[in-house]
Amino acid sequence: MRIVFMGTPEFAVPSLKKLMENEEILGVVTQPDRPRGRGQKVRPSPVKSAVQGTDIPVYQPEKVSDPDFISEIKKLSPQVLVVVAYGQIIPSELFNYPKYEAVNLHASLLPEYRGASPIHWAVINGEQKTGLTTMFISEEMDAGDIIYQKEIPIKPTDTVGSLHDKMAEEGAELLMKTMCSLETGDNPRIEQDHSKATLAPRIKKEDALIDWNLPAEKIKNLVRGTNPWPGAYTFYRGKRLKILTVEISEKLKLNSDKPESEPGTVVYTDDKEGIIVKTGCGLIALKEVKPAGKRKMKAVDFLHGYHIAEGTKFSRSEV
């Protein structure tokens, strides 16, 4: 099929590569080159990088609603417009064009987790499963008719990073199944139950700030659901400390109930257990951390290097 592909981040790359192997890609639309990574050097998006060295034209409009850009896409005469994590709302002038279909791959079992960060919020909320959906694009975000869905289990050891990579590969396969059904004309078209819709707004750095008053299980899920980005964090001596890996601990239950042990307080330390912190309900063991301006390290190395003692209190602010 003749396809125009719209996508930007790493999540979209497996889908693009799968389509490049099996379909005719007329053009790729992605976000403009922007400062990325450490040092904030201007770099191309992962999707643009994936087609560099090919003869596939790349379009990078600042605004996807630009009439000149829309006219250029229509001139390509695609059969299908495929959108995977593009990063801008697609205007109706593009997805309602009668000469082609417009489909989207979304990383949730719609209507659950509509929005920009469905994988993050599924892990943060402690879900045991999530999934992928291909759908026809509509006026309302992530509300179009469903074509296919695939359920994906969330393992207790999954982070948003590991789940993202797995779902990106599975999403490429689901997208190819969708393309085949569109080509033969036997694709399903199932209306979403909008009354069951939930939201997954774009994750922000402040969403990853640890509230030590929460139960240990919720804090663990926050750590998993923000690893590797934006990274769960707390403050120690006024400086940000990222918490990368944790485990629920059964150590010293009695000590955790002492009145002086407020949530966020270190109640036990040693070379085997690491740093054990009281939460609003239960104890959590810090296993891997990243101090501000430093590399990530094991919690036991942080324990000795920064002289963490029992009674140390982690806080929610720099003060």
Secondary structure as GFF3:
##gff-version 3
##sequence-region A 1 319
A	DSSP	beta_strand	2	7	.	.	.	ID=ss1
A	DSSP	three_ten_helix	10	12	.	.	.	ID=ss2
A	DSSP	alpha_helix	13	22	.	.	.	ID=ss3
A	DSSP	beta_strand	24	29	.	.	.	ID=ss4
A	DSSP	beta_strand	34	36	.	.	.	ID=ss5
A	DSSP	beta_strand	41	43	.	.	.	ID=ss6
A	DSSP	alpha_helix	46	51	.	.	.	ID=ss7
A	DSSP	beta_strand	58	59	.	.	.	ID=ss8
A	DSSP	alpha_helix	67	75	.	.	.	ID=ss9
A	DSSP	beta_strand	80	84	.	.	.	ID=ss10
A	DSSP	alpha_helix	92	95	.	.	.	ID=ss11
A	DSSP	beta_strand	101	106	.	.	.	ID=ss12
A	DSSP	alpha_helix	118	124	.	.	.	ID=ss13
A	DSSP	beta_strand	129	136	.	.	.	ID=ss14
A	DSSP	beta_strand	146	153	.	.	.	ID=ss15
A	DSSP	alpha_helix	160	184	.	.	.	ID=ss16
A	DSSP	three_ten_helix	194	196	.	.	.	ID=ss17
A	DSSP	three_ten_helix	205	208	.	.	.	ID=ss18
A	DSSP	alpha_helix	216	225	.	.	.	ID=ss19
A	DSSP	beta_strand	233	236	.	.	.	ID=ss20
A	DSSP	beta_strand	239	249	.	.	.	ID=ss21
A	DSSP	alpha_helix	253	256	.	.	.	ID=ss22
A	DSSP	beta_strand	266	270	.	.	.	ID=ss23
A	DSSP	beta_strand	274	278	.	.	.	ID=ss24
A	DSSP	beta_strand	283	291	.	.	.	ID=ss25
A	DSSP	beta_strand	297	298	.	.	.	ID=ss26
A	DSSP	alpha_helix	299	305	.	.	.	ID=ss27
###
